[in-house]
Every structure is written in C-alpha cells, then in structure tokens.
Amino acid sequence: MAEPSASSLFEFPPNRFPSFEPVPRDALDLPAEYYGPRLAFDPLSDIYTHNHIHFEQGGYQFIPEGQEVDSDILQVLYNVVDDVYTRPRNGAQNSVRKGWNNGTWRYCNIARKEEHDWKMGYLAREDVSFQGKGNTLSAFLEYRFNLSPAGKKVKRMRMRLPSTTFRDGKVRVLVCSPDDYTVLLDAQQMKEIYRAQGWNDFIIRVELSGTEDTAHYQGTSYQNAQIFRQPLQRPQQSAEWYNPFHVLIEMENAHWK
C-alpha cells in the first residue's frame, strides 16, 4: 500500500472554537465532573452503536503523589512503540502504566496502530468498515489531570501532542477546566498553556475526523487523522521524539495560609 501524501492545508472542523455551554447529563451519560464544550459529534448515536463502536469511560486520573508533590513537578510521557505512559520522578523510581487506554479519562473510536510496511506506530480511529467504506466516523480521546487531592494547582504548564493528517483528516486539541477551555492551534512542539495557570482539575481532549475514502485508498480513511506517530524502529527515533506525548506541569499550593 502506498503511503498517502500529507495534506498541505490544515483545516479545522466548522466549530473549531465551539461555544461553552452546559451539556445535558443524559446526552452522554456524563460523569459528575464534565469539562469543556460540547463534542463535535455524538458517540452514542445509532451509527456508532450499530457498528459496535463504543463510548468508553476509562476513568483514569493523573493525580500527583509522593515525590511529585514534594518537588511540585508532575510529568507524563507516552511512547506508542512500547505503549507505555511514564511519570519521571527525580530521585525515585519512575511510575509506568502500560496500555494507551489505561491512561485515559474517556475515549471513543480510538485504537493503537502499527504499519509494518512503513514501520510507523500511532493512535488513530478504529480500522472498521461499514456501508462499503472505511471508518469515516469521528473519534475523541481525553486525559484528566486532577491536582486537587494533593492540594495543588497549576503554576506553569507545557505540553506536546503531535498529530499527522492526510487528505481531509483533521485533529483538534483542547485543554478544558470545568468552566473554561482553550484550543491549541499548534501542539507539534512543547507549548506553554498560559490559560491553565491556577487550574487544579482539567482534561486534555483530542478530536479526530475526516471522511475521504477514495478508490485509490479504499478502506483507509481511519488513517487520515493520527496522533503520536513515530517510527517502530528505535534507531530512527530521536531522544526528543522518543515520547511524542509530553505534559510537564509545575505546581504550587492551591491554598495559602
């Protein structure tokens, strides 16, 4: 299979800056803590459920603990090749969590992929077909960072969440607290999230979309939007890109006496 050429123009969905309105609890069976604007699609609609694509409540939270609290540093990295989340801790053993889905708050229509012809790995939409086409349904993935149990809030936050798009693929990245959010127009390199200063509980949301399924690339529309793409062979990986997903949070006490 020939590798598709990357899109030269990046296009966001029509509602790239969606309005911030409360979402009805019964719409998505949401947890008590809900963050950010309405999703650009409904993962519980019939077209998803009829094709066995399920809305998943992973429920995992990155909560500072031990040495992270003492140092006021919370750092999370993800490597697609090893499929592992790592939390580096100076002077202490790193915390490791295996499996991309085991570090998520919520997700729908996401899967880990390995291209053995091009020797690349990434997260993208599920490789399923319906109505004679590939997977043209949208997808999302969320990570939750909850600093409140440790009595902390964000002093400074930086993150990298690289994406790759082909043809009409689109990736939108948002960082959302319960009552505010920001859209990242460029998360390919480490970027400071100024709006997160003072937050103590928030999510990082990624939405993937794209519907083009041409005769030449029949059934490959799920590949149009990807995140964390990296070589499967370690010699081709630079030290900087060994962990494509990188969140670095400097914390401070949430309540001053």
Phi, psi and omega per residue, in radians:
M1 nan 2.236 3.127
A2 -1.282 2.464 3.136
E3 -1.309 2.278 -3.135
P4 -1.162 2.651 3.114
S5 -1.412 2.483 -3.104
A6 -1.207 2.541 3.120
S7 -1.221 2.355 -3.122
S8 -1.426 -0.380 -3.130
L9 -2.058 2.229 3.128
F10 -1.622 2.131 -3.118
E11 -2.067 2.261 3.096
F12 -1.522 2.763 3.004
P13 -1.010 2.800 -3.095
P14 -0.953 -0.613 -3.108
N15 -1.788 0.956 -3.070
R16 -1.133 -0.439 3.017
F17 -2.076 1.243 -3.068
P18 -1.133 2.663 3.116
S19 -1.183 2.627 -3.136
F20 -1.684 1.781 3.138
E21 -2.294 2.580 3.073
P22 -1.014 2.391 3.130
V23 -1.710 2.288 3.130
P24 -0.944 2.292 -3.100
R25 -1.042 -0.581 -3.071
D26 -1.398 -0.091 -3.090
A27 -1.242 -0.704 -3.072
L28 -2.290 0.267 -3.074
D29 0.918 0.906 -3.000
L30 -1.298 2.643 3.015
P31 -1.238 2.981 -3.116
A32 -1.057 -0.625 3.134
E33 -1.670 1.892 3.119
Y34 -2.100 2.503 -2.986
Y35 -2.264 2.428 2.956
G36 1.486 3.084 -3.125
P37 -1.284 3.000 -3.141
R38 -1.039 2.477 3.054
L39 -1.060 2.679 3.139
A40 -1.324 -0.051 3.137
F41 -2.657 2.938 -3.133
D42 -1.904 1.818 -3.089
P43 -1.244 -0.089 3.095
L44 -1.833 0.173 3.119
S45 -1.221 2.857 -3.047
D46 -1.047 -0.637 -3.085
I47 -1.112 -0.513 3.076
Y48 -1.343 -0.911 -3.066
T49 -1.143 -0.637 -3.137
H50 -1.189 -0.394 3.114
N51 -1.807 0.301 3.045
H52 1.034 0.601 3.020
I53 -1.820 2.014 -2.927
H54 -1.893 2.559 2.975
F55 -1.376 2.140 -3.051
E56 -1.985 2.296 3.050
Q57 -1.742 1.537 -3.128
G58 -1.075 -0.758 3.018
G59 1.388 0.101 -3.104
Y60 -1.450 2.500 3.103
Q61 -2.217 2.383 3.001
F62 -1.506 1.863 -3.095
I63 -2.026 2.233 3.130
P64 -1.048 2.474 3.117
E65 -2.648 2.715 3.039
G66 0.929 -2.130 -3.060
Q67 -1.126 -0.473 3.096
E68 -1.108 -0.710 3.115
V69 -1.185 -0.760 -3.112
D70 -1.124 -0.653 -3.083
S71 -1.596 -0.155 -3.081
D72 1.048 0.566 3.103
I73 -2.279 2.178 3.006
L74 -2.101 2.091 -3.076
Q75 -2.255 2.297 3.136
V76 -2.250 2.314 3.123
L77 -2.241 2.605 3.046
Y78 -2.337 2.353 3.128
N79 -2.066 2.091 -3.087
V80 -1.174 -0.681 -3.061
V81 -1.068 -0.853 3.114
D82 -1.480 -0.226 -3.105
D83 0.965 0.942 -3.021
V84 -2.417 2.400 2.937
Y85 -1.663 2.347 3.122
T86 -2.177 2.403 3.045
R87 -2.044 1.663 -3.136
P88 -1.095 2.407 3.134
R89 -2.368 1.954 -3.129
N90 -1.074 2.221 3.092
G91 1.360 0.097 3.129
A92 -2.509 2.861 -3.128
Q93 -1.189 2.352 3.120
N94 -1.108 2.532 3.055
S95 -1.596 2.307 -3.085
V96 -2.176 2.371 3.110
R97 -2.278 2.084 -3.037
K98 -1.562 2.423 3.048
G99 1.721 2.080 -3.071
W100 -0.989 -0.692 -3.083
N101 -1.285 -0.336 -3.115
N102 -1.378 -0.041 3.061
G103 -1.958 0.180 -3.021
T104 -1.731 2.695 3.028
W105 -1.538 -0.891 3.052
R106 -2.584 2.730 3.043
Y107 -2.859 2.829 3.066
C108 -2.702 2.292 3.026
N109 1.149 0.683 3.134
I110 -2.102 2.488 3.084
A111 -2.615 2.712 3.055
R112 -1.544 2.350 -3.071
K113 -2.148 2.574 2.992
E114 -2.245 2.133 3.062
E115 -1.682 1.830 -3.067
H116 -1.394 -0.298 3.059
D117 -1.354 -0.770 3.124
W118 -1.693 -0.044 3.068
K119 0.963 0.869 3.116
M120 -2.246 2.603 3.071
G121 -2.178 2.660 -3.114
Y122 -3.006 2.996 2.945
L123 -1.805 2.406 -3.138
A124 -2.688 -2.960 3.085
R125 -1.291 2.817 -3.132
E126 -1.113 2.561 3.135
D127 -1.553 1.432 3.120
V128 -2.263 2.799 3.136
S129 -2.235 2.504 3.040
F130 -2.715 2.667 -3.113
Q131 0.968 0.583 3.097
G132 1.288 0.154 3.138
K133 -2.229 3.055 3.071
G134 -1.380 -2.901 -3.104
N135 -1.387 1.786 3.120
T136 -1.800 0.145 -3.134
L137 -1.447 2.621 3.128
S138 -1.289 2.910 -3.105
A139 -2.532 2.825 3.020
F140 -2.633 2.798 -3.120
L141 -2.546 2.384 3.141
E142 -2.286 2.477 2.993
Y143 -2.044 2.397 3.130
R144 -1.960 2.315 3.059
F145 -2.045 2.044 -3.082
N146 -2.113 1.803 -3.097
L147 -1.606 -0.208 -3.009
S148 -1.102 -0.655 3.119
P149 -1.060 -0.425 3.117
A150 -1.624 0.026 -3.126
G151 1.215 0.533 -3.080
K152 -2.053 2.861 3.002
K153 -2.482 2.918 -3.100
V154 -1.286 2.197 2.968
K155 -1.654 -0.746 3.086
R156 -2.676 2.421 -3.139
M157 -2.342 2.329 3.024
R158 -2.261 2.611 3.137
M159 -2.718 2.750 3.022
R160 -2.323 2.254 3.101
L161 -2.453 1.432 -3.014
P162 -1.269 2.558 3.116
S163 -2.342 2.772 3.097
T164 -2.352 2.316 -3.138
T165 -2.204 2.560 3.057
F166 -2.253 2.596 3.133
R167 0.887 -2.077 -3.075
D168 -1.714 0.302 -3.126
G169 -1.102 2.523 3.138
K170 -2.381 2.488 3.053
V171 -2.302 2.237 3.106
R172 -2.122 2.309 -3.109
V173 -2.066 2.219 3.106
L174 -2.206 2.596 2.971
V175 -2.098 2.129 -2.928
C176 -2.294 2.307 2.927
S177 -1.727 3.093 3.138
P178 -1.062 -0.393 -3.087
D179 -2.324 0.298 3.141
D180 -2.772 2.849 3.064
Y181 -2.817 2.853 3.030
T182 -2.442 2.562 3.094
V183 -1.777 2.268 3.133
L184 -1.621 2.010 3.139
L185 -1.370 -0.351 3.132
D186 -2.606 1.920 3.121
A187 -2.111 0.403 -3.097
Q188 -1.245 -0.548 3.108
Q189 -2.081 2.946 3.103
M190 -0.984 2.205 -3.049
K191 -2.309 2.381 3.121
E192 -1.419 2.348 -3.132
I193 -1.813 1.496 -3.040
Y194 -1.091 -0.606 -3.059
R195 -1.175 -0.356 -3.091
A196 -1.381 -0.144 -3.120
Q197 -1.023 2.218 -3.139
G198 1.629 -0.212 3.118
W199 -1.269 2.555 3.066
N200 -2.162 -0.015 -3.139
D201 -2.759 2.073 -3.054
F202 -2.793 2.932 3.069
I203 -2.161 2.753 2.913
I204 -1.925 2.112 -3.115
R205 -2.008 2.404 3.052
V206 -2.139 2.260 3.070
E207 -2.034 2.329 -3.126
L208 -2.078 2.395 3.137
S209 -2.649 3.003 -3.119
G210 2.488 2.287 -2.997
T211 -2.072 -0.099 -3.050
E212 -1.177 2.199 3.137
D213 -2.432 1.445 -3.023
T214 -1.401 2.896 3.129
A215 -1.090 -0.601 -3.115
H216 -1.232 -0.581 3.141
Y217 -2.042 0.844 -3.064
Q218 -1.010 2.214 3.059
G219 1.384 0.204 -3.091
T220 -1.973 0.253 -3.085
S221 -1.062 -0.442 3.123
Y222 -1.087 -0.399 -3.127
Q223 -1.432 -0.125 -3.034
N224 -1.128 -0.460 3.125
A225 -2.268 2.165 -3.068
Q226 -2.379 2.683 2.993
I227 -2.270 2.640 3.065
F228 1.130 0.479 -3.119
R229 -1.097 2.281 3.123
Q230 -2.735 2.755 -3.140
P231 -1.126 2.472 3.080
L232 -1.309 -0.414 -3.126
Q233 -1.587 2.114 -3.052
R234 -1.013 -0.675 -3.132
P235 -1.016 -0.372 -3.124
Q236 -1.549 -0.037 -3.084
Q237 -1.703 2.218 3.034
S238 -1.348 2.780 3.134
A239 -1.061 -0.608 -3.116
E240 -1.156 -0.595 -3.043
W241 -1.852 0.243 3.101
Y242 -1.111 -0.590 3.057
N243 -2.108 1.612 -3.068
P244 -1.014 -0.772 3.136
F245 -1.481 2.190 -3.052
H246 -2.543 2.091 3.060
V247 -2.118 2.229 3.139
L248 -2.235 2.021 -3.076
I249 -2.075 2.129 2.964
E250 -1.629 2.268 -3.020
M251 -1.979 2.858 2.996
E252 -2.535 2.894 -3.120
N253 -1.094 2.395 -3.111
A254 -1.366 -0.455 -3.095
H255 -2.246 2.167 3.122
W256 -1.741 2.407 3.132
K257 -1.692 nan nan
